[in-house]
Amino acid sequence: MTRLLIINADDYGLTEGIARGILRAHRHGVVTSTSVLAVGPCVRRTARWLADEPALGTGAHLALIGVDPPVLTSREIPTLTTGRGGFPRDWRSFLARASAGRIDPADVEREFSAQLERLTGECGLRLTHLDTHQHLHLWPPVSRVFVALARRWRVSAVRLPSSRARGPKGAGIRHLSSRLARRTGAAGLLNPEAYAGLDEAGRLTLPRLMTTIDRLAASGAATVEINCHPGEGCDDAARARYSWGFHRAGELAALTSRELRDRIARHGFRTGTYADLPDPAGRPSPA
């Protein structure tokens, strides 16, 4: 049985080095798909490069956190911004605000819609899928907006993140993932059956990627996503701005290695994009 493997690189448009690394991992490696960050400082410049890569699936990496400003002003989305006028810095800060009832879903809808407008209108991208920066669409109030927008924008597939981690955090993520799966299924949206990348974020060097491929092959899932974070060297300013501890160069080396390509073939995977996900109902992909 031939099974579908989607290897999706996140954060396209964050820096030129990240965009170049993703394109290199596609041209010379196994990356088949990327998620574009509408609020990324380099998104307008680097989105043009995607026109030369028709085989690279392109999705929206929707953001509600981070050091880069939202598309809309703080007056337009007051509950999503802090005193400095930007997003909360990370998922913990966002969830603290959301848990306290300080996030208005209408603001989430406005900002996500503006990001989709930028990607599809200004940048001219055709989207194969949606996901979110730091997987915030796992959170139910965000997931409701996220799923509604996927349907409105006729994007048929979304990421379904999960975790294998032990302890309360892993259990919480798995619970939220199950809830998201029910919501996306009820909405008729497609997801890969198995996923890896949340627990391994920024650390998918070759040994870990090999182990991950082996584990996903053993799961028996017919459709699989691995999300990764490759990139070429960034300048010192970019490194300081996005100091997440990610080993982007190490991931790039792994994703372009012959050993990984051989391991994927040995397990009988064919690589593809979210557009290649089979629809159980037999419906054509949205135009």
Residue pairs with C-beta under 8 A, 6 or more apart in sequence:
1 222
1 268
2 268
2 269
2 270
3 217
3 221
3 222
3 223
3 224
3 267
3 268
3 269
3 270
4 192
4 222
4 223
4 224
4 269
4 270
4 271
4 272
4 276
4 277
4 278
5 32
5 216
5 224
5 225
5 226
5 264
5 269
5 270
5 271
5 272
6 32
6 33
6 57
6 192
6 223
6 224
6 225
6 226
6 271
6 272
6 273
6 274
6 276
7 30
7 31
7 32
7 33
7 225
7 226
7 228
7 255
7 271
8 31
8 32
8 33
8 34
8 35
8 57
8 59
8 129
8 131
8 159
8 197
8 225
8 226
8 227
8 228
8 274
9 21
9 22
9 25
9 26
9 31
9 33
9 34
9 35
9 227
9 228
9 229
9 230
9 255
10 34
10 35
10 37
10 61
10 131
10 133
10 227
10 228
10 229
11 18
11 35
11 37
11 40
11 61
11 133
11 229
11 231
12 18
12 19
12 22
12 34
12 35
12 36
12 37
12 40
12 43
12 46
12 50
12 61
13 19
13 36
13 37
13 38
13 40
13 41
13 42
13 43
13 46
13 47
14 37
14 40
14 41
14 42
14 68
14 242
15 40
15 41
15 42
15 231
15 234
15 238
15 242
16 42
16 45
16 46
17 231
17 232
17 233
17 234
17 235
17 238
17 248
18 229
18 230
18 231
18 232
18 234
18 248
19 42
19 46
19 49
20 231
20 232
21 230
21 231
21 232
21 248
21 249
21 252
22 31
22 34
22 230
22 231
23 49
23 53
23 56
24 230
24 232
24 252
24 256
25 31
25 228
25 230
25 251
25 252
25 255
25 256
26 32
26 34
26 53
26 55
26 56
27 53
28 256
29 252
29 255
29 256
29 257
29 260
29 261
30 255
30 256
30 260
30 261
30 264
30 271
31 56
31 228
31 230
31 255
32 55
32 56
32 57
32 271
32 272
32 273
33 56
33 57
33 58
33 59
33 128
33 129
33 273
33 274
34 50
34 56
34 57
34 58
34 59
35 58
35 59
35 60
35 61
35 129
35 131
35 227
36 43
36 47
36 50
36 58
36 59
36 60
36 61
36 119
36 123
36 125
37 43
37 61
37 63
37 68
37 133
38 60
38 61
38 62
38 63
38 71
38 114
38 115
38 116
38 118
38 119
38 123
39 63
39 66
39 68
39 69
39 70
39 71
39 115
40 46
40 68
41 68
43 118
43 119
43 123
44 122
44 123
47 119
47 123
47 124
47 125
50 56
50 58
50 125
51 124
56 273
57 128
57 129
57 272
57 273
57 274
57 275
58 125
58 126
58 127
58 128
59 127
59 128
59 129
59 130
59 131
59 155
59 159
59 274
60 115
60 116
60 119
60 125
60 127
60 129
60 130
60 131
60 155
61 131
61 132
61 133
62 112
62 115
62 116
62 130
62 131
62 132
62 133
62 137
62 146
63 70
63 87
63 115
63 132
63 133
64 80
64 87
64 88
64 94
64 108
64 111
64 132
64 133
64 136
64 142
65 87
65 88
65 89
65 90
65 91
65 93
65 94
65 133
65 134
65 136
66 86
66 87
66 89
66 90
66 133
67 86
67 87
67 89
67 241
67 242
68 86
68 87
69 85
69 86
69 87
70 77
70 80
70 81
70 86
70 87
70 111
70 114
71 111
71 114
71 115
71 117
71 118
72 110
72 111
72 114
73 85
74 81
74 85
76 107
76 110
76 111
77 107
77 110
77 111
78 104
78 107
79 97
79 102
79 103
79 104
79 107
80 87
80 103
80 104
80 107
80 108
80 111
81 87
82 88
87 94
88 94
88 97
90 134
91 134
91 135
91 136
94 103
94 136
95 139
97 103
98 139
98 141
98 142
103 141
105 141
105 142
105 144
105 145
108 141
108 142
108 145
109 145
109 148
109 149
112 145
112 146
112 149
113 149
116 127
116 149
116 153
119 125
119 127
120 126
120 127
120 153
127 153
127 155
128 155
128 157
128 273
128 274
128 275
129 155
129 157
129 158
129 159
129 273
129 274
130 137
130 146
130 149
130 150
130 153
130 155
130 157
130 158
130 159
131 137
131 158
131 159
131 161
131 227
132 142
132 146
132 159
135 159
135 161
135 198
136 142
137 143
137 146
137 158
137 159
137 180
138 161
138 173
138 176
138 177
138 180
139 176
140 176
140 179
143 179
143 180
143 183
144 183
146 158
147 158
147 183
147 184
147 187
147 189
150 156
150 158
150 187
150 189
151 187
151 188
151 189
154 286
154 287
155 286
156 189
156 190
156 277
156 279
156 285
156 286
157 189
157 190
157 191
157 274
157 275
157 277
158 184
158 189
158 190
158 191
159 191
159 195
159 225
159 227
160 177
160 180
160 181
160 184
160 191
160 192
160 195
161 173
161 177
161 195
161 197
161 198
161 227
162 173
162 174
162 177
162 195
162 198
163 169
163 170
163 173
163 174
163 177
163 198
163 199
164 170
164 199
165 173
165 199
170 199
173 198
181 191
184 190
184 191
188 281
188 283
190 274
190 277
190 279
191 277
192 221
192 223
192 224
192 225
192 277
193 221
193 222
193 223
193 224
194 216
194 219
194 221
194 223
194 224
194 225
195 224
195 225
195 226
195 227
196 212
196 215
196 216
196 224
196 225
196 226
196 227
197 204
197 225
197 226
197 227
197 228
198 227
200 208
200 212
201 227
201 229
201 246
202 229
202 244
202 245
202 246
202 247
202 248
202 251
203 246
203 247
203 250
203 251
204 212
204 226
204 228
204 229
204 251
204 254
204 255
205 247
205 250
205 251
205 253
205 254
206 253
206 254
206 257
206 259
206 260
209 226
209 254
209 255
209 260
210 259
210 260
210 263
212 226
213 226
213 260
213 263
213 264
213 267
213 269
214 263
214 267
216 224
216 226
217 267
217 268
217 269
223 277
223 278
224 269
228 251
228 255
229 246
229 248
229 251
230 248
230 249
230 251
230 252
230 255
231 246
231 248
231 249
231 251
231 252
232 248
232 249
232 252
233 249
234 242
234 248
254 260
264 271
275 285
279 285
